[in-house]
Amino acid sequence: MGRKGSRYTLKEKLACISLVEQGITPNAVGTQYNIKGEQIQQWVQRYHKDGEAGLKRAWPHRYPTELKLEIVQKYLTRHTSYPCIGLVLD
């Protein structure tokens, strides 16, 4: 099971991004703070794309009750199979 939440605060992520923007490589920053360089690179990319909002924890998608009921009804009336339910949600 995956971990919940984030290991790093927004402040920590912004500090790492700032160092990268000053010219330090993500791997060097990662070594300094014991974070994988790939993770820091992802933060930089998200920050450039969406700003601080891209660094905040994304809450799980919530499906409307009506959609859930529709899918359950389709399953119960054999209009779809269990493996195909995921395709219905996409």
GIBEL-V13017 format. One record per pair of residues at least 24 apart in sequence whose ideal C-beta (glycine too) atoms are under 7 Angstrom apart, sorted by the first residue. I is the first residue (numbers start at 0). GAP is how many residues later the second one is. D is the distance in whole Angstrom. If there is no record, write none. Layout:
BEGIN
i->{I	I}
gap->{GAP	GAP}
d->{D	D}
END
This chain:
BEGIN
i->{4	5	9	9	9	12	12	15	15	16	16	16	19	62}
gap->{52	51	42	45	46	30	42	24	27	26	27	30	24	26}
d->{6	5	7	6	6	5	5	5	6	6	5	5	5	7}
END
